[in-house]
Amino acid sequence: MNIARVLQNAEASVSAEHNVKDQVSAAEWQTRVDLAACYRLVAMHGWDDLIFTHISAKVPGTEDFLINPFGLMFHEITASSLVKVDQSGKKLMDSPYDINPAGYTIHSAVHEVRHDVTCVLHTHTAAGVAVSAQKQGVLPISQQSLFVLSSLAYHAYEGVALNHEEKARLQADLGTHNFLMLNNHGLLTCGGTIADTFLMMFTFQRACEIQVLAQGAGAELIPIGGPILAGAKAMIAGVTRSAEGLGGLLAWPALLRKLDQCSPGYAA
């Protein structure tokens, strides 16, 4: 490891971060704060995978997006350290950090075609990967699973996401869904706000945890019946269409209060 380079990057990062708020719009700064909070919340819930997963958010009013600096742990990320890139992956502001190439492939694919989506969140949790490796995928065995199954798609594993030709297939598989299971890989959610996208991932993750626990107990599972499942899908789809920012209005402020106690500093 080149210690001198690491120290140089750290010093450059501190210098750059002091100026970021003054260089961006108020709307972009708020997005940065919320996205940094989302990274910290993912770490707080134990869903991070060292430095190897990613969350992105569109810069308001543009096709550009913010993503994590490759090399920082999620609990270290701040509003100022996030990297702004265009759809081609080019950095739009000075940063001592690069971005994860696989993260660019996945997130640019979604942002390129889903103009209703502000945020994309991807994880590699043990429970998520475990269910993604099961042929039947998410089973209708919990209330949480109903929310996921109301808008769930699957994408076959093609190796580490470095091949840009995969983007078209990922886009086709995702379609208009908000939950995507990347087979043998992990979970992805996308939504109109950072708060809603986090809440969707919480539900997705919890559904997978419940499924793995229920399967591990060895007892015969009770599937939720077809009529109930169909009715729940229709109800959830209706709520999703008619309500704006359910996570933001309800869960997000409470999550931020908890984060302020456990991991302050994300808004720097």
C-alpha positions in Angstrom: 0.0 0.0 0.0 1.3 3.5 -0.9 0.9 5.3 2.5 1.9 8.6 1.1 -0.8 8.4 -1.6 -3.5 7.4 1.0 -2.5 10.4 3.1 -2.5 12.7 0.1 -6.0 11.5 -0.9 -7.3 12.1 2.6 -5.9 15.6 2.8 -7.3 16.4 -0.7 -10.7 15.0 0.4 -10.8 17.2 3.5 -9.9 20.2 1.5 -12.5 19.5 -1.2 -15.3 18.7 1.2 -15.0 22.1 2.8 -16.0 23.7 -0.5 -18.7 21.3 -1.8 -21.7 22.9 -0.2 -20.8 26.2 -1.7 -20.5 24.7 -5.2 -23.8 23.0 -5.5 -27.5 24.0 -5.4 -29.6 23.8 -2.2 -31.5 20.9 -3.8 -28.4 19.0 -4.7 -27.0 19.5 -1.2 -30.2 18.1 0.4 -30.0 15.1 -1.9 -26.3 14.6 -0.8 -27.3 14.8 2.9 -30.1 12.3 2.4 -28.0 9.9 0.4 -25.1 10.1 2.9 -27.7 9.3 5.6 -28.9 6.3 3.6 -25.4 5.0 3.4 -25.0 5.4 7.2 -28.4 3.6 7.8 -27.4 0.7 5.6 -24.2 0.4 7.7 -26.1 0.7 10.9 -28.4 -2.1 9.9 -25.5 -4.3 8.9 -26.3 -4.5 5.2 -23.0 -3.2 3.9 -20.4 -5.4 2.4 -17.1 -3.6 3.3 -16.8 -1.1 0.4 -18.4 -3.3 -2.3 -22.0 -2.2 -2.8 -23.5 1.0 -3.8 -26.4 3.5 -3.5 -27.0 6.3 -6.0 -29.3 9.3 -6.3 -30.1 11.6 -9.2 -29.0 15.2 -8.9 -32.3 17.2 -9.0 -33.1 18.6 -12.4 -30.4 16.6 -14.2 -29.5 13.2 -15.6 -26.4 13.1 -13.4 -26.2 11.1 -10.2 -24.3 10.8 -7.0 -22.6 7.6 -5.8 -20.2 6.5 -3.2 -16.4 7.1 -3.3 -14.9 3.7 -3.9 -12.7 2.9 -0.9 -14.8 4.4 1.9 -16.8 2.3 4.3 -20.4 3.2 4.4 -20.3 4.6 7.9 -17.6 7.1 6.7 -19.6 8.6 3.9 -20.6 12.2 4.1 -22.6 14.6 1.9 -19.5 16.2 0.6 -17.6 13.0 -0.1 -20.1 11.6 -2.6 -19.0 11.6 -6.2 -21.0 13.3 -8.9 -20.9 11.6 -12.3 -22.8 11.9 -15.6 -24.4 9.0 -17.4 -21.1 8.1 -19.0 -19.4 7.8 -15.6 -17.3 10.9 -16.0 -16.7 12.8 -12.7 -18.3 16.2 -12.8 -16.5 17.7 -9.7 -13.0 17.2 -8.4 -12.7 14.2 -6.1 -9.7 12.2 -4.9 -11.8 9.0 -5.3 -13.0 6.9 -8.2 -16.3 5.0 -8.3 -16.9 1.3 -8.3 -17.0 0.2 -12.0 -19.7 -2.5 -11.3 -21.7 0.1 -9.4 -21.6 2.4 -12.4 -22.9 -0.4 -14.7 -25.8 -1.2 -12.5 -26.8 2.3 -11.4 -26.4 4.0 -14.8 -28.5 1.2 -16.4 -31.4 2.0 -14.1 -31.1 5.8 -14.1 -30.8 5.8 -17.9 -34.3 4.4 -18.5 -36.3 4.9 -15.2 -36.9 8.6 -15.2 -39.4 8.1 -12.3 -36.6 6.8 -10.1 -34.5 9.1 -7.9 -32.6 6.5 -5.9 -31.2 3.0 -6.6 -30.0 0.9 -3.6 -28.1 -2.4 -4.1 -27.0 -4.9 -1.3 -25.1 -8.2 -0.9 -26.6 -9.3 2.4 -26.3 -13.0 3.4 -30.1 -13.4 3.5 -30.6 -11.5 0.3 -28.0 -13.5 -1.6 -29.3 -16.8 -0.1 -32.8 -16.2 -1.4 -31.4 -14.9 -4.7 -29.8 -18.4 -5.1 -33.1 -20.2 -4.7 -35.0 -21.2 -7.8 -38.4 -20.1 -6.5 -37.1 -16.7 -5.3 -39.2 -14.8 -2.8 -42.0 -17.0 -1.4 -45.4 -15.6 -0.3 -45.0 -16.7 3.3 -44.9 -13.3 5.2 -46.7 -10.0 5.2 -43.4 -8.4 4.2 -43.1 -10.7 1.1 -46.4 -9.3 -0.2 -45.0 -5.8 -0.5 -42.0 -7.2 -2.4 -44.1 -9.5 -4.6 -46.3 -6.6 -5.6 -43.4 -5.2 -7.8 -40.7 -7.9 -8.1 -38.5 -8.8 -11.1 -35.5 -11.1 -11.5 -32.3 -10.7 -13.4 -30.0 -13.7 -14.2 -26.4 -13.7 -13.0 -23.9 -12.7 -15.7 -20.8 -12.4 -13.5 -19.4 -9.3 -11.9 -21.2 -6.4 -13.5 -18.4 -5.0 -15.6 -19.9 -5.7 -19.1 -21.8 -2.7 -20.3 -23.8 -5.0 -22.7 -25.5 -6.4 -19.6 -27.2 -3.0 -19.1 -29.8 -3.6 -21.7 -30.8 -7.0 -20.3 -31.0 -5.6 -16.7 -33.2 -2.7 -18.0 -35.5 -5.1 -19.7 -35.8 -7.4 -16.7 -36.4 -4.5 -14.3 -39.1 -2.9 -16.5 -41.4 -0.8 -14.3 -40.8 -2.9 -11.2 -39.3 -1.4 -8.0 -37.8 -4.5 -6.5 -35.2 -6.5 -8.4 -33.6 -9.8 -7.3 -30.2 -10.2 -8.9 -29.9 -14.0 -9.0 -26.8 -15.4 -7.1 -25.9 -11.8 -6.3 -28.2 -9.7 -4.1 -31.1 -7.2 -3.9 -31.9 -4.0 -5.6 -34.6 -1.4 -4.9 -35.4 1.8 -6.7 -37.9 4.6 -5.9 -39.0 8.1 -6.3 -37.2 9.3 -3.1 -34.2 8.1 -1.1 -36.5 7.5 1.9 -38.9 5.3 0.0 -36.0 3.3 -1.6 -34.5 2.6 1.8 -37.9 1.6 3.2 -38.3 -0.8 0.2 -34.9 -2.3 0.9 -35.8 -2.7 4.6 -38.9 -4.7 3.6 -37.0 -6.7 0.9 -34.3 -7.6 3.4 -36.7 -8.5 6.1 -38.7 -10.8 3.8 -35.5 -12.6 2.9 -34.5 -13.0 6.5 -37.9 -14.4 7.4 -37.8 -16.8 4.5 -34.3 -18.1 5.4 -35.3 -18.5 9.1 -38.5 -20.3 8.2 -36.8 -22.7 5.8 -34.1 -23.4 8.3 -36.6 -24.4 11.0 -37.5 -27.4 8.8 -41.3 -27.2 9.3 -43.7 -27.2 6.5 -44.4 -23.6 5.3 -47.8 -22.1 5.0 -48.0 -20.1 1.7 -50.3 -17.1 1.5 -53.2 -18.1 -0.7 -53.7 -16.9 -4.3 -56.7 -14.6 -3.6 -55.1 -13.0 -0.7 -51.8 -12.5 -2.6 -53.7 -11.0 -5.6 -55.7 -8.7 -3.4 -52.6 -7.6 -1.5 -50.8 -6.9 -4.8 -53.7 -4.7 -6.1 -53.9 -2.9 -2.8 -50.2 -2.2 -2.5 -50.0 -1.1 -6.1 -52.8 1.3 -5.5 -51.2 2.7 -2.3 -47.9 3.1 -4.1 -49.5 5.0 -7.0 -51.7 7.3 -4.8 -49.3 8.1 -2.0 -46.2 10.1 -2.4 -43.2 9.6 -0.1 -44.7 7.1 2.4 -41.2 6.4 3.7 -40.3 10.1 3.8 -43.5 11.1 5.5 -43.4 8.4 8.2 -40.3 6.4 8.7 -37.5 8.6 7.4 -37.6 11.4 10.0 -37.5 8.8 12.8 -34.6 7.0 11.1 -32.7 10.3 10.9 -33.3 11.0 14.6 -31.8 7.6 15.4 -28.9 8.2 13.0 -28.1 11.5 14.6 -27.6 9.6 17.9 -25.7 6.7 16.5 -23.7 8.1 13.5 -23.7 11.9 13.4 -21.6 13.7 10.9 -23.2 12.5 7.6 -24.4 16.0 6.7 -20.8 17.4 6.6 
